[in-house]
Amino acid sequence: MPTINLGYTAPINPPSAKPVLTLPQIWAGLQRKVRHAEEFVPLIKSCAVESEVVQDEANGGNTVITRVIDFGNEKLGSQKKDGKLVREVCTLYPPVRVDFLQEDGTKIGNYVSEGQDGGLWMTYIFEWRVEEGQEGIEARFKETAKMAVEKTIETIRRLVKEGEL
C-alpha cells in the first residue's frame, strides 16, 4: 500500500495572537482534541471515546485512548469514509506529543516544540496509507495538514478566550 508522508508546522503565538497561549493551555487543548475531535477538525463529524487507560503511572503516565471517529462522506487515505467509522488509538505523551494510529496503518503525530527564540510551534506529521492509484493527491493532503494545524491552534485560542481551557 503506498504511503504519503508530509508535515506542517505553524507558530502558536504569532505577533498578532491574542491571548498568547501557554504550554499548559496548549496541552489541555490537545487532550480535549483527542476526546472531542469534531471541535478541532472540520472533516470529522463526530468522535466517541471507547476506552482510556493510563500506562506507566510511575514515570508520569501516558494515556492511551481508543476512539471512533466519523468522517461523514470524506475519503482520505485508504479508508473510504462513506458513513464508516474509523477507530484510532491515541497515545498522549505529556505535555508535547500525541500519536494517532488508525486501523489501516495511517499514523499522525501532533507535536509542540520550542523554537530558538523561545516561541512555541505546532507540527503535525502524517504518514497516510493510500490506495493504489491515489499517489497523485499530495496537494489535497498538504491542504488538509495545513488546515488541521491552523484550526487546532485557532480552536485552542478560542476555548481559552471562552474560559473552557
N, C-alpha and C positions, 0 to 999 in steps of 0.2 A: 504494500500500500504506500503510495507516495506521501511525502511529508512536506509541508511548507513551514519553514522556521523564520520567524521575524520578531522584532521587538520595537517598542516605542517608549520613549522617556519624555516626561514633561516636568517643569518646575512646579512644585506645590504652592510656593508663595512668590509669584512674580511681583514686581514692584507695585502694581495696581491692586493686588489682592487684599481684600478686607473681609473678615478678620484674617490675621496671619494665623495659620494652623500650626499647632504643636505636634510633636511626635505622639504623645498620648491621645490627642484628638484623632489623628490620622489612624492610629491603631484601633481605636474604638470604632471608627468608620469602616475599616476593613473587616473587623469582626461582624459588624452589622451587615455588611455586603454579603458575607457568606450565608447569613441566615435570611436575608431579605434582598436577594439579588435583583429582583424586579424594580427596586427603587433606584438602582445604580446603572443598570444596563437596559436600554430601551428594547433590545432584541428579546429579552427574557420577559415572558408574560406572567409567570408565577414561579415560586420556589417553596419547597416544603422540606423541612429537616426530618430525616428518618431516624438518625441516631447521632449521639455526641458522646465522645469518650476522651478523657484526659489521660495521656500517656506520660510515663516517666516524670511523675509529680516531684520526685526528689530532686530533679535537675531543672525545675522551673515549669515543666509540663508543656507538652504540645497537645493541642486539642485537635482531634480528628472528627470531622463532621461529614456524615453522608447525607447528601441532599438530592432531591429530584427537581429538575428544572424543566419548564415547558417553554420552548421557543416559538410556540404557535406554529405558523406556517413557514418559518425561516429554514433555510438549508445552509448549513455551514459544515465544512469538512466532509467526513464520510457519513455523518449522521443525518439522515433525511428527517427533518424535524416535523413534518406534516402531522401535527397532532400527537406525535410521540413524545414521551417523557424521557429525559436524559438523566442518568444517575451519575453523580460526581462525588468523589471522595476528596474532601478539602482538608489539608493539614496546615494548621496555624503555628507559626514559629514566632512567638512574641519577641520584640514588638515590630518586626520589619518584613516579615515574609509570610505569604500564603501560597501554597501549591494546590492546584486543582488537577485531578486525574479523571478523565472520562472513560467510559467503558470501551470505546474504540481505540484507546491508547493516546488520544489527544491530551497534551499537557499544557497547562497555563500557569505561569508564575506571576505573582504580584509582589513587587519589592519596593521598599522605601529605603533610600540611601541619603547620605550627607555628602554634598559636594565640597570642593576645595574651599569655597567661600563660606561654608557653614550652612548654606541653604539646603532645603530638603527637596528630593526628587522622587518621582514615582515612575517605575519602569514595569511594564508588562512584557513578558516573554511568552511567545506562543510556539507550540510545536503541534500544528494541526495535521491530522491524518485526513487525506482526501481520497476520493475515489479515482480510479484510473480515468484519465481524460480531463481532470479538473486542474491540472498543473498550471494552467494559464490564468488563474483567478487571483494572483497575488495582489493586484491593485485593490480588489474588494476586501481582502484580508487586512491590508495596510490601513484602509479607512476604518475597518472595524476595530483594529488595535488602537488607533488614534482616538476614536470615539470612546472606547472603553476607559482609557486612562483619563482623558479630559472630563468625561461625565462622572467618573468616580470622584475626582478632586472637587468638581463643582457640587456634587451631591453632599460630600462631607462638609464642605464650607456652608452650604445651605442648612444642613442639620445642626451645625454648631451655632449659626445665627439664630435658629429657631429654638435653641436650648435643648435639642434632642440628644446631643452628644456632649 
